[in-house]
Amino acid sequence: MLRNSNLHLFKEVKRLNNSHRTLPFFLVLLLLGCLVTPLGIVEEVGAESTSTDDALAEEGLTLVALRNDTMDLNQDGEPDAIRVVVILNTTSEFTEIELRLFGTHKDKEVREDQYIALSGQSNASLVYDAWSSGEHSLRLDFINQAGDKITSIQLPTYVLKPALQIPQLMLELSAPDRIETGDECSIHRVFADETGPRYGASGVRTFSGAPFTVLDNQTVLDCSHWPAGEYQLKEAYRNDLGQTAEYWLNLTIHNRPAPSFSFDVVGNQNMTDEPCQITMVPNMAEVDFSTFEKIWTVQGSTLEGNSSTSYDCKVLPAGVHLITLEVINNEQIRTVHGVNLVRLPGLDLTGEEAASLPSRSFGKDTQTESVGWVSIGILGLVVCIVVFVLLVRVKDEGTVGQLRDLGPTPMILADGSPDTEGLPTITDDDGVLWRQHPDGTTDWWDAQLRIWHKW
């Protein structure tokens, strides 16, 4: 048993001695691997650098230094631009070269160019501004005077967040809460895009929903003269980098109602020596009538110079007088009200006044004059003669064949459609056709007379 134990101990010692002999061998192999591997990497990088240097050397150029710096232009803590600094030397007396810095993001590639005139050593700085958030791969190309690429250097890939303003649209409405035709109304168009113009990739703006054509250079739209209706305005933009923006604005323009008012009459059926006044009372509390045009008439005759809200009717003689007031608002919408005013003769009248003024009724005490039968007979005879003449009257033959006046000349084209004279048109919700003049005024189409009426 003791012999077996000694034999086992001898085998363990022999195994340990063998392991100690192989350990140095593995350490030597590991050291050789560490030395050989870097040599291979250096040879690969050196080969690429040598290829670039050789290509530049053929043009008489030497790349002295190349540096990339990240920048935070808007100070938000996120890199938004890369500055590439290149230092070159030339063995020629004078050389021109173009540097092209390419940036690729999501299959979209932009380019920044810079020309350099070299005479000895010179440096150039190119800045790549991020135009979208994400990864941007950079590449620097060297172009000779003939426009041929000398060589290209692949730069690192950076994660950037743009400091440039991406496309943005906004429509700001300046108008009352309830818009009526003729109200002060304007729409301010707010537009911004710094990324597209930065790389020559500006896009196109489209505007829809307005009753008339909207141009890109119109920063403010005057909707004060738009016809009544519901409008869904939309502005959209897309630049050549694929960036988009859009904005919606819904507004409703209501038809302005005609002026509404009534009369406050003092002195109706009073005698001529008593006070008399007619006053206009507006029935629209939120409407200012002070700017409206007012036209007073008495028996169809306009009272010149009277544009107030009242009329002193004490100057009227005895009798019945039709007094009207026409009120015209700023949109030329008008309302006419009238009143029959009765003025009674006074009690103390002279003989001349009594003869010229209408007789006043005193009820059962009114004195009357008898009318003779002869007067009634003569009047009846005259009436019979007039009726007979009217019944037997024959239409003048000279007027036969003449056409009656059909109204103004229609303003239509050869195909019968309205002649818009090249002005923009729109059809409102009621089916009425409108056109707009350059000064903002509008006309509506009279389908019966086939003419334009100014609104």
C-alpha positions as CSV (number, residue, x, y, z in Angstrom):
1,M,0.0,0.0,0.0
2,L,2.8,2.3,0.8
3,R,4.4,1.5,-2.5
4,N,1.2,2.5,-4.4
5,S,1.1,5.9,-2.6
6,N,4.7,6.7,-3.5
7,L,4.0,5.8,-7.2
8,H,1.0,8.2,-7.3
9,L,3.0,11.0,-5.8
10,F,5.8,10.5,-8.4
11,K,3.3,10.9,-11.3
12,E,1.9,14.2,-9.9
13,V,5.3,15.7,-9.6
14,K,6.2,14.6,-13.2
15,R,2.9,16.2,-14.5
16,L,3.7,19.6,-12.8
17,N,7.2,19.6,-14.2
18,N,5.8,19.1,-17.8
19,S,3.3,22.0,-17.3
20,H,6.1,24.3,-16.1
21,R,8.0,23.5,-19.3
22,T,5.1,24.3,-21.7
23,L,4.0,27.6,-20.0
24,P,7.0,29.6,-21.3
25,F,6.3,28.4,-24.8
26,F,2.7,29.7,-24.8
27,L,3.9,33.1,-23.4
28,V,6.3,33.5,-26.2
29,L,3.6,32.8,-28.8
30,L,1.3,35.4,-27.2
31,L,4.0,38.0,-27.2
32,L,4.7,37.4,-30.9
33,G,1.0,37.8,-31.7
34,C,0.8,41.1,-29.9
35,L,3.7,42.4,-31.9
36,V,2.6,41.1,-35.3
37,T,-1.1,42.3,-35.2
38,P,-0.4,46.1,-34.8
39,L,2.2,45.9,-37.5
40,G,-0.6,44.7,-39.9
41,I,-3.0,47.5,-38.9
42,V,-0.3,50.1,-39.3
43,E,0.5,48.8,-42.7
44,E,-3.2,49.1,-43.8
45,V,-3.7,52.6,-42.5
46,G,-0.3,53.6,-43.8
47,A,-1.3,52.2,-47.2
48,E,-4.4,54.4,-47.4
49,S,-2.5,57.5,-46.2
50,T,0.2,56.7,-48.7
51,S,-2.4,56.5,-51.5
52,T,-3.8,59.9,-50.7
53,D,-0.4,61.4,-50.4
54,D,0.7,59.9,-53.7
55,A,-2.4,61.3,-55.5
56,L,-1.8,64.8,-54.1
57,A,2.0,64.5,-54.8
58,E,1.2,64.0,-58.5
59,E,-0.5,67.4,-58.5
60,G,2.5,68.9,-56.6
61,L,0.5,69.1,-53.3
62,T,1.3,67.9,-49.8
63,L,-1.4,67.4,-47.1
64,V,0.3,69.0,-44.0
65,A,-2.6,68.6,-41.6
66,L,-6.3,67.7,-41.5
67,R,-8.5,68.5,-38.5
68,N,-12.2,68.1,-37.6
69,D,-13.9,70.1,-34.9
70,T,-17.5,69.8,-33.6
71,M,-19.3,73.1,-32.9
72,D,-22.4,74.1,-30.9
73,L,-23.6,77.2,-32.7
74,N,-26.9,77.7,-30.8
75,Q,-25.3,76.9,-27.4
76,D,-27.9,74.2,-26.6
77,G,-25.4,71.6,-25.5
78,E,-25.8,69.5,-28.7
79,P,-23.2,69.5,-31.6
80,D,-24.8,71.0,-34.7
81,A,-21.9,71.7,-37.1
82,I,-18.5,70.3,-38.1
83,R,-15.6,72.5,-39.1
84,V,-12.9,70.8,-41.3
85,V,-9.5,72.5,-41.4
86,V,-7.1,71.5,-44.2
87,I,-3.5,72.7,-44.5
88,L,-1.8,72.1,-47.9
89,N,1.6,72.9,-49.3
90,T,2.5,73.1,-53.0
91,T,5.8,72.7,-54.8
92,S,4.5,74.7,-57.8
93,E,4.7,78.4,-58.1
94,F,0.9,78.8,-58.2
95,T,-1.8,76.1,-58.0
96,E,-5.6,76.2,-57.7
97,I,-7.6,73.5,-56.0
98,E,-11.2,73.0,-55.0
99,L,-12.3,71.3,-51.8
100,R,-15.7,69.6,-51.6
101,L,-17.1,68.6,-48.3
102,F,-20.0,66.1,-48.7
103,G,-22.5,65.2,-45.9
104,T,-24.8,62.3,-46.2
105,H,-27.9,61.8,-44.0
106,K,-30.7,59.3,-44.8
107,D,-29.8,59.0,-48.5
108,K,-29.7,62.8,-48.9
109,E,-26.3,64.3,-49.8
110,V,-25.4,68.0,-49.6
111,R,-22.1,69.7,-50.5
112,E,-20.0,72.6,-49.3
113,D,-17.4,74.0,-51.8
114,Q,-14.3,76.1,-51.4
115,Y,-11.7,77.2,-53.9
116,I,-8.1,77.7,-52.8
117,A,-5.3,79.5,-54.6
118,L,-2.0,78.0,-53.4
119,S,1.5,79.6,-53.5
120,G,3.5,77.8,-50.9
121,Q,1.6,76.7,-47.8
122,S,-2.1,77.6,-47.3
123,N,-5.0,76.5,-45.2
124,A,-8.8,76.3,-45.7
125,S,-11.8,75.9,-43.4
126,L,-15.1,74.3,-44.4
127,V,-18.2,74.2,-42.1
128,Y,-20.8,71.6,-42.5
129,D,-24.1,72.6,-40.9
130,A,-26.5,69.9,-39.9
131,W,-29.9,70.2,-41.5
132,S,-31.6,67.3,-39.7
133,S,-31.2,65.4,-36.5
134,G,-29.3,62.1,-36.7
135,E,-26.1,60.6,-38.1
136,H,-24.2,62.6,-40.8
137,S,-21.3,60.9,-42.7
138,L,-18.7,63.3,-44.1
139,R,-16.3,62.9,-47.0
140,L,-13.7,65.4,-48.3
141,D,-12.8,65.4,-52.0
142,F,-9.9,67.2,-53.7
143,I,-10.6,68.5,-57.2
144,N,-7.9,69.9,-59.6
145,Q,-8.2,72.8,-62.0
146,A,-9.6,70.6,-64.7
147,G,-12.5,69.5,-62.5
148,D,-11.2,66.0,-62.0
149,K,-11.1,64.4,-58.6
150,I,-7.6,63.9,-57.2
151,T,-8.4,61.9,-54.2
152,S,-11.0,61.5,-51.4
153,I,-10.8,61.2,-47.6
154,Q,-13.6,59.5,-45.6
155,L,-14.2,61.5,-42.5
156,P,-15.9,60.2,-39.3
157,T,-19.7,60.0,-38.8
158,Y,-21.2,62.4,-36.4
159,V,-24.6,62.6,-34.5
160,L,-25.8,66.1,-35.0
161,K,-28.8,68.2,-34.1
162,P,-29.4,71.2,-36.5
163,A,-29.1,74.8,-35.3
164,L,-30.6,76.0,-38.5
165,Q,-34.3,76.7,-38.6
166,I,-36.2,73.8,-40.2
167,P,-39.2,74.6,-42.4
168,Q,-42.0,76.3,-40.5
169,L,-45.4,77.8,-41.6
170,M,-48.0,79.7,-39.7
171,L,-51.1,81.7,-40.6
172,E,-52.0,84.5,-38.1
173,L,-55.5,85.8,-38.4
174,S,-56.2,89.4,-37.3
175,A,-60.0,89.9,-37.3
176,P,-63.0,90.1,-34.9
177,D,-64.3,86.9,-33.3
178,R,-67.3,87.1,-35.7
179,I,-66.2,88.3,-39.1
180,E,-68.7,90.1,-41.4
181,T,-68.2,91.4,-44.9
182,G,-66.3,94.6,-44.8
183,D,-64.7,94.0,-41.3
184,E,-61.0,94.7,-40.9
185,C,-59.5,91.3,-41.7
186,S,-55.9,90.3,-42.5
187,I,-53.9,87.1,-42.5
188,H,-50.2,87.3,-41.8
189,R,-48.2,84.5,-43.5
190,V,-45.2,83.4,-41.3
191,F,-42.6,81.3,-43.2
192,A,-39.1,80.2,-42.2
193,D,-36.6,77.8,-43.7
194,E,-32.8,78.0,-43.2
195,T,-31.9,74.4,-44.1
196,G,-33.0,74.5,-47.7
197,P,-31.4,77.8,-48.8
198,R,-28.2,76.9,-46.9
199,Y,-27.6,74.1,-49.5
200,G,-29.4,75.6,-52.5
201,A,-32.4,73.3,-51.9
202,S,-35.2,75.8,-51.5
203,G,-38.6,74.4,-52.1
204,V,-42.0,75.6,-53.3
205,R,-44.9,77.0,-51.2
206,T,-48.5,76.2,-52.2
207,F,-51.6,78.1,-50.9
208,S,-55.1,76.8,-51.3
209,G,-58.6,77.7,-50.1
210,A,-58.5,81.5,-50.8
211,P,-61.1,83.0,-53.2
212,F,-58.3,84.6,-55.2
213,T,-54.8,83.7,-56.3
214,V,-52.1,84.1,-53.6
215,L,-48.5,84.8,-54.6
216,D,-45.4,83.7,-52.7
217,N,-44.4,87.4,-52.1
218,Q,-47.7,88.3,-50.4
219,T,-46.8,88.3,-46.7
220,V,-50.2,89.7,-45.7
221,L,-53.5,88.7,-47.2
222,D,-56.3,91.3,-47.0
223,C,-59.5,89.4,-46.4
224,S,-61.6,92.5,-45.7
225,H,-63.1,92.3,-49.3
226,W,-63.6,88.6,-49.4
227,P,-67.2,87.4,-50.2
228,A,-69.1,85.8,-47.4
229,G,-68.5,82.0,-47.0
230,E,-66.6,79.4,-45.2
231,Y,-62.9,79.1,-46.0
232,Q,-60.4,76.3,-45.3
233,L,-57.0,77.8,-45.9
234,K,-54.0,75.6,-46.2
235,E,-50.3,76.5,-46.9
236,A,-47.8,73.8,-47.6
237,Y,-44.0,73.7,-48.2
238,R,-41.4,71.2,-49.2
239,N,-37.8,71.8,-49.9
240,D,-35.4,69.7,-52.0
241,L,-34.0,68.1,-48.9
242,G,-37.4,66.3,-48.4
243,Q,-38.4,68.5,-45.4
244,T,-42.0,69.5,-45.3
245,A,-44.3,71.9,-43.3
246,E,-48.0,72.7,-43.5
247,Y,-50.6,74.9,-41.7
248,W,-54.4,75.0,-41.7
249,L,-56.7,78.0,-40.9
250,N,-60.5,77.8,-40.9
251,L,-62.5,81.0,-40.9
252,T,-66.1,82.0,-41.7
253,I,-67.2,85.4,-43.1
254,H,-70.8,86.3,-42.6
255,N,-72.9,88.6,-44.7
256,R,-73.2,91.9,-42.9
257,P,-76.9,92.7,-42.2
258,A,-78.5,95.9,-43.5
259,P,-78.8,98.8,-41.0
260,S,-81.7,98.3,-38.7
261,F,-83.4,101.3,-37.1
262,S,-86.8,102.8,-36.2
263,F,-88.3,106.3,-35.8
264,D,-89.1,108.2,-32.7
265,V,-91.7,110.8,-33.9
266,V,-92.8,113.8,-31.8
267,G,-95.5,116.1,-33.1
268,N,-97.4,113.8,-35.4
269,Q,-101.0,115.2,-35.8
270,N,-100.1,118.3,-33.9
271,M,-100.7,121.8,-35.0
272,T,-98.1,123.7,-36.9
273,D,-97.3,126.0,-33.9
274,E,-96.3,123.0,-31.8
275,P,-92.9,121.2,-31.6
276,C,-92.2,118.5,-34.2
277,Q,-89.1,116.2,-34.5
278,I,-88.3,112.8,-36.0
279,T,-85.3,111.0,-34.6
280,M,-83.6,107.8,-35.9
281,V,-83.2,105.1,-33.2
282,P,-80.6,102.4,-34.1
283,N,-81.8,98.8,-33.4
284,M,-78.2,97.3,-33.5
285,A,-76.5,97.9,-30.2
286,E,-73.0,96.8,-31.3
287,V,-73.0,98.8,-34.6
288,D,-71.7,102.4,-34.8
289,F,-74.1,104.4,-37.0
290,S,-72.0,107.5,-36.8
291,T,-70.0,106.6,-39.9
292,F,-73.0,105.7,-42.0
293,E,-74.4,108.0,-44.7
294,K,-77.9,109.4,-43.9
295,I,-80.2,110.9,-46.5
296,W,-83.4,112.7,-45.4
297,T,-86.2,113.3,-48.0
298,V,-89.5,115.2,-47.7
299,Q,-92.1,114.4,-50.4
300,G,-89.2,112.9,-52.5
301,S,-87.0,116.0,-52.3
302,T,-83.6,115.4,-50.6
303,L,-82.7,117.7,-47.7
304,E,-79.2,118.8,-48.6
305,G,-76.8,119.2,-45.8
306,N,-78.8,117.2,-43.3
307,S,-76.8,114.0,-42.4
308,S,-77.8,113.9,-38.7
309,T,-79.9,111.4,-36.9
310,S,-82.8,113.8,-36.4
311,Y,-85.0,116.1,-38.5
312,D,-86.8,119.2,-37.2
313,C,-90.2,119.0,-38.8
314,K,-91.7,122.1,-37.2
315,V,-90.9,124.0,-40.5
316,L,-93.4,121.9,-42.4
317,P,-96.8,123.5,-43.2
318,A,-100.1,121.9,-42.5
319,G,-100.9,118.8,-44.4
320,V,-99.6,115.2,-44.8
321,H,-95.9,114.8,-45.6
322,L,-94.0,111.7,-46.5
323,I,-90.6,111.8,-44.7
324,T,-88.0,109.1,-45.5
325,L,-84.6,108.4,-44.1
326,E,-82.1,106.2,-46.1
327,V,-79.1,104.9,-44.1
328,I,-76.1,103.5,-46.1
329,N,-73.4,101.6,-44.2
330,N,-69.7,101.4,-45.2
331,E,-70.4,98.4,-47.4
332,Q,-73.0,100.3,-49.4
333,I,-75.9,98.2,-47.9
334,R,-78.8,100.5,-47.4
335,T,-82.1,100.6,-45.5
336,V,-85.0,103.1,-46.1
337,H,-87.7,103.9,-43.6
338,G,-90.6,106.4,-44.0
339,V,-93.4,107.9,-42.0
340,N,-96.5,109.9,-43.0
341,L,-96.5,113.0,-40.8
342,V,-99.8,114.9,-40.4
343,R,-99.5,118.6,-39.5
344,L,-102.8,120.4,-38.5
345,P,-103.5,124.0,-39.2
346,G,-103.4,126.3,-36.2
347,L,-106.5,127.8,-34.6
348,D,-105.7,131.5,-35.1
349,L,-105.4,131.8,-38.9
350,T,-105.7,134.8,-41.1
351,G,-108.1,134.8,-44.1
352,E,-105.2,134.3,-46.5
353,E,-103.8,131.4,-44.4
354,A,-107.3,129.8,-44.1
355,A,-107.7,130.0,-47.9
356,S,-104.3,128.5,-48.7
357,L,-104.1,125.8,-46.0
358,P,-106.1,122.6,-45.9
359,S,-109.4,122.7,-44.0
360,R,-109.5,121.3,-40.6
361,S,-112.2,119.0,-39.5
362,F,-114.1,119.9,-36.3
363,G,-116.3,116.8,-36.3
364,K,-120.0,117.4,-36.4
365,D,-119.3,121.2,-36.1
366,T,-117.4,121.3,-39.4
367,Q,-119.1,123.5,-42.0
368,T,-119.7,121.8,-45.4
369,E,-120.7,123.1,-48.8
370,S,-123.4,121.5,-50.9
371,V,-122.4,120.0,-54.3
372,G,-124.8,120.6,-57.2
373,W,-126.2,117.9,-59.3
374,V,-125.0,119.8,-62.4
375,S,-121.4,119.4,-61.2
376,I,-121.9,115.7,-60.6
377,G,-123.4,115.3,-64.1
378,I,-120.6,117.2,-65.8
379,L,-118.0,115.1,-63.9
380,G,-119.8,111.9,-64.8
381,L,-119.8,112.9,-68.5
382,V,-116.1,113.7,-68.5
383,V,-115.4,110.3,-66.9
384,C,-117.5,108.5,-69.6
385,I,-115.7,110.2,-72.4
386,V,-112.3,109.4,-71.0
387,V,-113.2,105.7,-70.5
388,F,-114.6,105.5,-74.0
389,V,-111.4,107.0,-75.5
390,L,-109.3,104.5,-73.5
391,L,-111.4,101.5,-74.7
392,V,-111.3,102.4,-78.4
393,R,-107.7,103.6,-78.6
394,V,-105.8,101.8,-81.3
395,K,-102.2,101.2,-81.1
396,D,-100.1,103.4,-83.3
397,E,-99.1,101.5,-86.4
398,G,-95.8,103.4,-86.5
399,T,-94.7,101.6,-83.4
400,V,-95.3,98.1,-84.8
401,G,-92.1,96.2,-85.3
402,Q,-90.1,98.2,-82.8
403,L,-88.3,96.1,-80.2
404,R,-88.7,97.1,-76.6
405,D,-85.6,98.0,-74.6
406,L,-84.1,94.8,-73.3
407,G,-81.8,96.6,-70.8
408,P,-78.0,97.1,-70.8
409,T,-75.8,95.3,-73.3
410,P,-74.8,91.8,-71.9
411,M,-71.2,91.5,-70.8
412,I,-70.6,88.0,-72.2
413,L,-68.1,86.2,-74.4
414,A,-68.8,84.5,-77.7
415,D,-69.6,81.3,-76.0
416,G,-72.2,83.0,-73.7
417,S,-70.0,82.8,-70.6
418,P,-69.4,85.9,-68.4
419,D,-66.6,88.2,-69.6
420,T,-64.3,88.4,-66.5
421,E,-61.9,90.8,-68.3
422,G,-59.0,88.6,-67.0
423,L,-59.9,89.2,-63.3
424,P,-59.8,86.4,-60.7
425,T,-63.3,84.9,-59.9
426,I,-65.0,82.7,-57.3
427,T,-68.4,81.3,-56.8
428,D,-69.8,81.6,-53.3
429,D,-72.0,79.1,-51.4
430,D,-75.2,80.7,-52.9
431,G,-74.0,80.1,-56.4
432,V,-73.2,83.8,-57.1
433,L,-70.2,84.5,-59.3
434,W,-67.8,87.2,-58.1
435,R,-64.7,88.8,-59.5
436,Q,-62.1,91.0,-57.8
437,H,-60.3,94.1,-59.2
438,P,-56.6,94.9,-58.4
439,D,-57.7,97.5,-55.8
440,G,-59.6,94.9,-53.8
441,T,-63.2,95.9,-54.9
442,T,-65.5,93.1,-56.2
443,D,-68.4,92.7,-58.7
444,W,-71.2,90.1,-58.7
445,W,-72.7,88.6,-61.9
446,D,-76.4,89.2,-62.7
447,A,-77.4,86.0,-64.5
448,Q,-80.7,87.6,-65.7
449,L,-79.3,90.8,-67.3
450,R,-75.9,89.1,-67.9
451,I,-74.0,92.1,-66.6
452,W,-71.6,92.8,-63.7
453,H,-72.8,94.9,-60.7
454,K,-70.3,96.6,-58.4
455,W,-70.5,95.3,-54.8
